Amino acid sequence: MGATVCAAVTADPRLQLVAAVDPGHVGASLHGVTVAADLKALADANCSVVVDFTVAAAARTTLPWLAMHGMHAVVGTTGFSDDDLENFRRSFSASNCLIAANFAIGAVLMMKFAEQAAPYFDTAEIIELHHNAKADAPSGTAVVTAQRMAAASDTWASDPTTHEVYPGARGGEGPAGIRVHSVRMVGMTAHQEVILGGAGQTLTIRHDSFDRVSFMPGVVLACKKIADTPGLTLGLDAIL
């Protein structure tokens, strides 16, 4: 993902790639920038905005460091707790931070449409499908989708299942009892469908990312708008 972000930043005439940090690829060259080992390289390059696509454990250190150095952050990392978010909210006072579960415009719309549809249906389930190298389940997008749907309706029908032949066959139980199913498979990138059911009908809302470039318009947009988005912002919706 980092290489794709660097390519997208380089390709945009309003942005300039000045630094890259990845302890696993130190010394590699990306679009004229040599990948560094630690965060100091960001300060040395006078970065205005830093894009973070790592893991929650690393971002818990990186984001407060960026805030302390007055740098804006555009974050695609997920898995943060409420305490993490509160810490980030306190930290980003002189600069800004946007955290989004998904930067694909279609995925943002999918979540919004599912939230809007939720009050009109009795049942709903989420199926998210990702490449086989994804370590966490369910995805951050699925978690946010379930949370938003649960907040939009409190009248979901109960699950009639009394026995699972294979434990876990009904997926994980999310907020308001919304079931979330995670698929990890070779050949996939990032996909999600929300199935809502009511008497005599179903509605399926699906989004597919077949390539990581699908996330880049959202990342680039966030880089351009983060300076005008005060404090901590959750979700790409706020700047669309």
N, C-alpha and C positions, 0 to 999 in steps of 0.2 A: 504493500500500500504506500509506503514511504516514497518509493521510486516513482509511482504514478502521481503522487501529490507534487513531487519536485518537477515532473514533466509538465503538469498543468500550470503550476506557478510560472515556470519559464516561458510557457506559450502565451501567457496573458500579458498584453502590453502595459498594463497598469500595475503589474506586480514584478518584483525582482527576487530571485533566489539568491540568498547571501550566505546561508549556512545549512548544514545538515548534521544531525547527531544520531548515531546508531552504533552502540558498542559491538554489535555483531558484524559490522561491515566497515570498520575503521580503515581509512586509507583509500577506499573506493572513490571514484570520481563520478559525479553526477552533474551534468550540464555546467561544467566548469568549476564546481564546488567539491572540495575534498571532504568526505565524511569524517567527522570527528568523534572522539570517544566520550566526551562529557559536555555538560551544559554550558561550561565556560565559553565554548566556541560561539554560542548564541549571543552572549554579552560582547565578546570581542568583535562580532560582526555587526553590532548595533541593530539587532533585529527589532522590528516594530511589532510583528505578528508571528507567533509560533504555532504550527499545526502539530497536534499530538494524536497519533494513532498508535498507541502502545497497549499496555494492560493496566488495570486499575492500580496494582501494586507500585508500578513505576510512576504513574501519573500523580499518585498521592504525594510524591516528592517533587516531581517536576512542576506541577501547577503552582504551589506556593512559592517556589523559587522564581518562576516567571513573574508572579505578582510582585514579589519583593524587588525585582529588577525593572518594574514598570512596563513589562511586555504584555501585549494582548495574547489571548490563547483561543484557538479554534480546536475543539477537542472531539474526536470521534471514538474515544475510549469509553467503554461502558462498564457496569458492575460497581458503581459507586454507591455507598450507603447514604442514608439521610445525614449522618454525622459528617461524612466526606463533603457533601454538598454545602452543609452549613459552614464548614471550615473554608471552602472555596469562596463562599459568599462573603465571609469576613475578610479574606485575604485580598480579593480583588476590589480595592477601593480606589487606587490610583490608575489602574488599567482594567480591562474588561475580559470576560471569559464566556464563550458560548460552548455548551456541551450538547451534542445531538446524537441520538441513537442511530440515526441514518441520515446521510447527506444526499441521497438520491431524491430528486424532486417527486418522482412517482411514488416512492415509499412514503414520503411525507403526506402526500395526498391520500394514499391508501389508509394511513392511520386516521386521518381526518374524516374520511368517508365512513370508516368503521365506527368511529365515535358518533357521528351524526345518525347512523342507521340504528345504533344500539337500542334506543328507547322504543323502537317499533317492532322488535322481535323478542321471542321468548327464550331462545337458546342461542349460544354462540360458541364456537371453538376456533382456535388458531393453530395453523400448521405452518411451521417455519422450516425451511430447507436450506442447508448451507454445505459448503465444501467440507471434505473430510479432515481438514487441518484445523477447523474451528474448535477451540478447547472448551468454551463455555456453552451451557444450554440451560434454559432457552436463550435466544439472542436478545440483545438489548432492545431491538425493535419490537420483538414479540412481547417483552415485559411492558414496555411503554404502551403498546397497543391495548393490552389487557387492562392496564391501569386506567387508561382513558375511557375505555368502553364501560368498565365497572363504575366509574364516576358518573357516566352519562345515564345509567339505568340501575335501579335497585330491585327490579322485578323479574330476575332470571328464574327460569324453572329449575327445579332440583334435578340432580343426576339420578336416573333410575337404576344404575348399575349396582348390583349387590354382590357380584362375584367376578373377579378377573382371572381367567384361566392362566394368562401370563401376567404376573404382577407388573403394573405400569402401563398396561395396554391402553388405558384410558387417558394416558398422558399425565402431565403435572397439573395440579389444581391451582389456578391463579386467583386473583382477587374476584370476589363475587361468584366463585365457583367456575369461572371460565376456564375450560381445559386448554392446555397448550401442549402441542406435540412437536418434538424436534427431530429432524432427519439430518443425518450427516452422511454425505455420499460423494464419491469420486465423480467429477464431471460437473458438479454444481458450483455456483458462485454464491448468490444470496437471493432467496426467494421467500415469499410469505403469502399465504392466503387466509382470509377470515371468512368463515362460513356462518351465516346467521340464519336461524330457522324460526318460522312461525306456522300457524295453521295453514296447511296446504301449499306452502311456498318456502323457498330458500333463496338467499342472496349470497353470492360469492364475490368477494373483492380480493383481487390478486395482483401482486407486483413481482416482477422478475428483473434482477440485475444479472446480466450475462457477462459483464466485464466490469472491472473496477473503475473504468473511466466513467461509469454512470454516476459515481459519487462526486466527480470532480466539479461539475457546475455549482453544486451546493457548497463545496469547500472553497472554491474561488470567490463565490458571492459572499460567504461568511468572512473571508479575509478582507474583502473590500469594505464591509459594513460594520465590522466588530468595533472599530473606533467610535462609532456613533451608537453603540448598544451598551448602555451603562451597566456596570456590575456583572452579576452572573445571570446568564440567560440559558434556559433549558429548551432545546428543540429548535429546529430550523424555521418553524412556522413564524416566529416573531420577526424574521427579516425578509420573508417572502412577500 
